[in-house]
Amino acid sequence: MAWTFYFPTKLNKQTKKLAIKNISFEVKSGDCYVLLGSNGAGKSTLFKIMLSEIQPTCGTVRIKNMEVNLDSIPEIRKHVGYCPQMNAY
């Protein structure tokens, strides 16, 4: 199932801005993937949803056949690695 996320804009909490639209993908066990995109493309938002820091507006996230939510995060973290890019100066 694809999922979508909208977030309130900074200027008007009632106005919603589309951050991610109809994304769906599968990562096979043992594979390593990289997510690339321009600034503001929704990369960080995608990972925040996958780690249950924020909830998708619609749809669900499933990892190891478990729906991602606050209750499942401890078990899911046993199976997922996340390495965000940090600028090095």
Steps between C-alpha positions, in 0.01 A plus 500: 500500500632844413501768763491878494596769750391863527630740763373841618682795345694734729285800409157339536436186704176439306676495163656165424809453283559171322828343612474144365247365251414137429834344589533124515815288494647177627846438643608138507677353800874564492479775238634851555327795336579868464234767470611800294311816415518876492442720803137488604425181306367320811795273585510589871121492519501151351740373766310675781188316386688169474630547855157608631615848599206630295197317363404486131187695408370184333630150444720283719865406533590135550843364590557126549122461460438726802311827473727784612362678805631602840433153644692314227807727482714307754461177298539672162825668609653154535465456123563847354810716481482870420807713428405863428744714307664774699704778345870473585707817508 
